[in-house]
Amino acid sequence: MSVKVPKVGNEPLALISPRAVRTYTELEQNANRLVSYLRQQGLVEGDSVAMICCNRVEFIEVYMACQRGGWWFTPMNRHLKVAEIQYVLEDSGAAALFAEDSITPAMEAVAGLSALKVKVSIGPLGGFKLYDSLMLGPVAEVPVAGTKAGVTRYTSGTTGRPKGVRKPEHRGQDEEVRRKRWPSQLHSGQGVVLCNGPLYHAAPMKYDLLLPLKFKVTVILTDKWDPEETLRLIEKYGVTHMHMVPSMFKRMLDLPADVRQKYDISSIEQIVHGAAPTPIPIKKAMIDWMGPVLFEYYGGSEGGGTDITSEEWLQKPGSVGRAWHNQVVTILDGEGQAQPVNKIGNVYFGTPKEGAFYYHNDPEKTRSAFSGNYFTLGDQGYLDEDGFLFLTGRTSELIIAGGVNIYPAEVDAILLTHEYVADVATIGIPHDSWGEEVKSIVVLRSGPSGLASEENIAEKLMEHCRKHLAKFKCPRSIDFVEDLPRTEAGKIQRHLVRKPFWVGRQTQI
């Protein structure tokens, strides 16, 4: 299947979106215009530039300007409310804000923020300078700043305010890019990448935008993900690479067979995925459908990580792979002691010599993430005899019932294999004798027939668990909801599911 990306003259398009397109020349010119403007407004190296918008071509232009100007780029979740936007702007010390006109809370959030020197809107927004007006000026080469800042990403967090994760850019980053196996499949000027997630999130920004642009590969931007639309775009543009999350796999597999077979997706060479555990049956079904094109990684905004090809995964089902080249992965107990093979503990990575992360304005949280020369993302797991990592869940999500550790992701994976289940979050709820009891919160697929009541469905699901799990791991009760809170990266916000059951109880939620 041939790639069908349009060109402007002889130059391939860098970005294609529903609103606009850009060539690489246009990106360069517009980034230089922004650098000139922001310097004229008084921004100096080390300042922070915040941005809140949908997936738009302007996002990458502002990011490129920050690279050249030596400014911290701070992308914000477009769904934040007024107080949340204001918090990020204040905490990051933003000197400039770029906001899309459809995100009107941004206008109210900036009221009274004296540190903001610049307010620019994409589309008309009261009190903001119009972005398009900055693109009318002459194009000139700009001197590149001597300081390399980087990106400040605000974590979703489980308790309290989100914290900004800062990773300074460093000389070894290009080598770090080259040693991972996904970019090695891209070739200069060849291929098409489909961006399925929000660019303000670390993974889509890195895998669906920044890395492809390094290779001069065309990127298709989307705003709202839809499983059938994804198949249509693959066929239309001959998409070769994309990044996805496991919840997307589930929705694609739920499409009727005739819909899945309707589109030619033979151009796909690799699908990178991460962000959340993938139940073994779901990943196996994806490989059966699309071939051995899935490439899984494990890491976070703070760093990492591990990766695994489809061929390796079929030999080690459930693993998230082995450590990247020159990376160290180890399992430590609560005292910081290394654990033997196949023993569950806390997953730690070796700290890089350059570019180590820190939590902005939170030295205590930074210290708590490190143990000597290692740092953790808060996950638990084990290494097998071949060095493959298996995750068992988040440290904070562990259910302890009668002194026994239960990993909710394991229960979720079994329930997701049932034909009635669209989504699930297993949690621990209070129990006077055991401390916690296992409960699953389930979103049903639409229209299960022949069932008299939700009680009957609950019993069928619990029986399904009893067939595949030890009794102590099985949910003692199941509730049904219309939807579950997930981040746009696909991570279940289990702390929000737990919270109503623990009101008035002394426990961390």
ABEGO torsion letter per residue (X at the ends): XBBABBBBEABBBABBBAABBBBAAAAAAAAAAAAAAAAAAGBBBGBBBBBBBBBBAAAAAAAAAAAAAGBBBBBBBAABBAAAAAAAAAAAGBABBBBBAABAAAAAAABGBAABABBBBBEBBBGBBBAAAAAABBBBBBBBBABBBEBBBBBAEABEBBBBBBBBBBAAAAAAAAABAAAAABBBGBEBBBBABBAABAAAAAAAAAAAAAAGBBBBBBABBBAAAAAAAAAAAGBABBBBBAAAAAAAAABBAAAAAABBAAABABBBBBGBBBBAAAAAAAAAAAEBABBBBBBBAAEOBBBBBAAAAAABBGBAEBBBBGBBBBBBBAAGBBBBBGBBBBBBBBBBABGBBBBBGBAAAAAAABBEABBBAGBBEBBBAAGBBBBAEBAAABBBBGGBBBBAAAAAAAAAABAABABBBBBBBBBAAAGBBBBBBBBBBBGBBGBABAAAAAAAAAAAAAAABBAAABBABBBBBABBBBBAAGBBBAAAAAAAAABGBBBBX
